[in-house]
């Protein structure tokens, strides 16, 4: 009953998406975003329920904030690069004002 935004479509992102997809009563909508849209689409095609995808460069606060405003997630999970944590947190805070 909540929307989750997963940032990162590598090996860990693949696992996180598939685990979230197993819990539709908790994660009613799943968004997967990464620099590589094709990776997102490949993962989405492997899941038995609809997964929304988006291309995003998590280094840019304004781009991440725009995606957060668009998707309106209750939870953001960063499984991209660890140094992007601060950028993503800053984007989350920017959407609260």
C-alpha positions in Angstrom: 0.0 0.0 0.0 2.9 2.2 -0.6 5.1 3.3 -3.4 8.9 2.5 -3.3 11.5 4.2 -5.4 14.6 2.0 -5.9 17.7 3.8 -7.3 20.2 1.5 -8.9 19.8 -1.3 -11.4 22.8 -3.4 -10.7 22.9 -6.8 -9.0 21.6 -5.5 -5.7 18.9 -3.4 -7.3 17.8 -6.5 -9.2 17.4 -8.5 -5.9 15.7 -5.6 -4.1 13.1 -5.1 -6.9 12.3 -8.8 -7.0 12.0 -9.0 -3.2 9.7 -5.9 -3.1 7.6 -7.4 -5.9 7.0 -10.5 -3.7 5.2 -8.2 -1.2 2.4 -6.4 -3.2 0.4 -5.9 0.0 3.3 -3.7 1.3 4.8 -2.3 -2.0 1.8 -1.6 -4.2 3.8 0.4 -6.7 7.5 -0.1 -7.5 9.7 2.4 -9.4 13.2 1.4 -10.5 15.6 4.2 -11.7 19.1 4.1 -12.9 21.5 5.8 -15.3 20.9 2.9 -17.6 17.2 2.7 -18.6 17.8 -0.5 -20.4 19.0 -2.2 -17.2 15.8 -1.0 -15.5 13.7 -2.3 -18.3 15.5 -5.7 -18.3 14.8 -6.2 -14.6 11.2 -5.0 -14.9 10.7 -7.6 -17.7 11.8 -10.4 -15.3 9.2 -9.5 -12.7 5.6 -10.8 -12.9 4.0 -7.5 -11.9 4.2 -4.0 -13.4 7.4 -2.1 -12.5 7.7 1.5 -13.5 11.2 2.6 -14.8 13.0 5.8 -15.1 16.4 7.1 -16.2 18.1 9.2 -13.5 21.6 10.4 -12.7 21.7 10.3 -9.0 24.5 12.8 -8.9 22.1 15.6 -9.7 19.9 16.7 -6.7 17.4 18.6 -8.9 16.9 15.5 -11.2 16.4 13.2 -8.3 14.0 15.6 -6.6 12.0 15.9 -9.8 11.7 12.1 -9.9 10.7 12.0 -6.3 8.0 14.6 -6.9 6.8 12.6 -9.9 6.7 9.1 -8.2 5.7 10.3 -4.7 7.3 7.3 -2.9 6.9 6.6 0.7 10.3 4.9 0.7 13.5 5.6 -1.3 16.1 2.9 -1.4 19.6 3.7 -2.8 21.4 0.6 -4.0 23.4 2.6 -6.5 26.8 4.0 -5.5 27.3 4.8 -1.8 28.6 8.3 -2.4 25.2 9.2 -3.9 23.6 8.8 -0.5 24.0 12.5 0.4 22.7 13.6 -3.0 19.6 11.4 -2.7 19.0 12.5 0.9 19.3 16.1 -0.1 16.8 15.5 -2.9 14.4 13.9 -0.5 14.6 16.9 1.8 14.1 19.3 -1.1 10.8 17.6 -1.9 9.5 18.2 1.6 9.5 22.0 1.4 
